[in-house]
Amino acid sequence: MKRINYIDSIRSPIITEKATILSEQNKTVFKVHDSANKKTIKKNIEKIFKVNVVKINIINQKTKQKMKQGRKSFRSGYKKAIVTLKKGQSIDLTTGV
């Protein structure tokens, strides 16, 4: 199994209406690498953003079949992590790392 770099394991933040509501509860949502687990995600988030992670929930988004112009197409699936931070801490996603 190929070892992934700590920056590569966190693919991108997910900024949706639901994720914005979660940010009020000290939670941030990230799209992560398919082979990442809770321990590596926690270590990498703490290393990149210099915050304390309390809890991590991982969700596997399944592939969905869509119809586009009368043809079947697929929206690719991905793994996302909901990261709960220590009270009083936050990750500012508008600035770069």
C-alpha positions as CSV (number, residue, x, y, z in Angstrom):
1,M,0.0,0.0,0.0
2,K,1.4,3.4,-1.0
3,R,1.9,5.8,1.9
4,I,0.2,9.2,1.3
5,N,1.6,12.6,2.3
6,Y,-0.1,14.4,5.2
7,I,-1.1,17.3,3.0
8,D,-2.5,15.0,0.3
9,S,-4.8,13.1,2.7
10,I,-6.9,16.3,3.2
11,R,-8.2,17.0,-0.3
12,S,-10.4,20.1,0.1
13,P,-12.9,21.7,2.5
14,I,-16.6,21.2,1.7
15,I,-18.5,24.5,1.8
16,T,-22.2,23.9,1.6
17,E,-25.2,25.3,3.5
18,K,-25.1,22.3,5.8
19,A,-21.4,22.6,6.5
20,T,-21.9,26.3,7.3
21,I,-24.5,25.4,9.9
22,L,-22.1,22.8,11.4
23,S,-19.4,25.5,11.7
24,E,-21.4,27.2,14.4
25,Q,-20.9,24.0,16.5
26,N,-17.1,24.0,16.0
27,K,-17.3,21.5,13.2
28,T,-15.6,21.6,9.8
29,V,-16.2,19.3,6.9
30,F,-13.4,18.1,4.6
31,K,-13.1,15.8,1.5
32,V,-10.4,13.3,2.4
33,H,-8.4,10.6,0.6
34,D,-10.2,7.2,0.2
35,S,-7.6,5.3,2.3
36,A,-7.4,7.9,5.2
37,N,-8.6,6.8,8.6
38,K,-9.6,8.7,11.7
39,K,-6.1,8.6,13.3
40,T,-4.3,10.0,10.2
41,I,-6.9,12.6,9.6
42,K,-6.7,13.9,13.2
43,K,-2.9,14.0,13.1
44,N,-2.9,15.8,9.7
45,I,-5.6,18.4,10.7
46,E,-3.7,19.2,13.9
47,K,-0.4,19.5,12.0
48,I,-1.7,21.7,9.1
49,F,-4.1,24.0,10.9
50,K,-2.5,24.0,14.5
51,V,-5.8,23.2,16.3
52,N,-6.9,20.5,18.8
53,V,-9.3,17.9,17.3
54,V,-11.8,16.4,19.7
55,K,-13.8,14.0,17.5
56,I,-13.9,12.9,13.8
57,N,-16.9,11.4,12.0
58,I,-16.2,9.7,8.6
59,I,-18.9,9.4,5.9
60,N,-18.5,7.5,2.6
61,Q,-20.6,9.3,-0.1
62,K,-21.6,6.6,-2.6
63,T,-21.5,7.0,-6.4
64,K,-24.8,8.3,-7.8
65,Q,-26.3,7.6,-11.2
66,K,-27.5,10.8,-13.0
67,M,-29.3,11.5,-16.3
68,K,-27.6,14.1,-18.4
69,Q,-29.1,15.0,-21.8
70,G,-30.8,11.6,-22.0
71,R,-27.6,9.6,-21.1
72,K,-26.6,7.9,-17.9
73,S,-23.6,9.4,-16.2
74,F,-22.2,8.9,-12.7
75,R,-21.2,11.3,-10.0
76,S,-18.1,9.9,-8.4
77,G,-18.2,9.0,-4.8
78,Y,-15.8,10.3,-2.1
79,K,-15.0,10.1,1.6
80,K,-15.7,13.1,3.8
81,A,-14.7,13.8,7.4
82,I,-16.6,16.0,9.9
83,V,-14.0,17.3,12.3
84,T,-15.1,18.6,15.7
85,L,-12.6,21.1,17.2
86,K,-11.9,22.1,20.8
87,K,-14.3,24.8,22.2
88,G,-13.1,28.3,21.2
89,Q,-11.0,27.1,18.2
90,S,-11.9,27.4,14.5
91,I,-10.4,26.9,11.1
92,D,-10.6,29.9,8.8
93,L,-11.2,28.4,5.3
94,T,-11.2,31.7,3.5
95,T,-7.4,32.1,4.0
96,G,-4.9,29.8,2.5
97,V,-2.8,27.4,4.5
